[in-house]
Amino acid sequence: MNRRWQLAFGLALTGLAGYVDALGFIRLGGLYTSFMSGNTTQLSVALGQGAFAHAVLPGTLLLTFALGAILGGGLSALTPPRFKTMTLLAFETLLLLAALSMGLSAPDHAVASLFMALAMGMQNAVLAQVQGFRAGATFVTGALFSFGQKFAQALAGRGSAYGWVGDGAVWLALTVGAFLGALAYGAFALYALVGPAVLAAILAVVAGVFAAVDRPVLSSTP
């Protein structure tokens, strides 16, 4: 897979993470299914204030996300290299569909959001880094900082004139994904999960095509 395909995968997955994070944020009233730094802060504040009941959900989301990362890492280790991306994205698709199913059957509970966090943990095993810039909601803070550094270097004439574009694109992909997620949830409620599930499935098929011709899609080693 050439550079353009790698970047396309990275940005698509970043947008997907932002979309799912927006759904979780709205559904959970301020918690996240992908951005675990925010959940860590919420957990710590709740514990610090003695609001132990309010610490349960962010703590559970953190554990579920970590479990997804472990699951993704295990599958990655057991899968032949050229089939890793396809396999992990296929499992992510199933987890997103499971989130939809659980949310429809138990709309008043957070079970659907836990499946979403599990899927996002697995996604980070699919793609932790793409050719020099970080992708995924977990890394957007770092990407934004890198954007600022590279943009300043470009202005000063001490770096690549367009080195900042990749990091800026990561931030923009997350922003657009979250925006679309908020719009979709407002219009379709939890059925909005169909969108990222379909996208993950399409990416899995594309990865499978590359695997079939023995051309690894991306390095998905966690």
Order of alpha helices (4+ residues) and beta strands (2+ residues): alpha-alpha-alpha-alpha-alpha-beta-beta-alpha-alpha-alpha
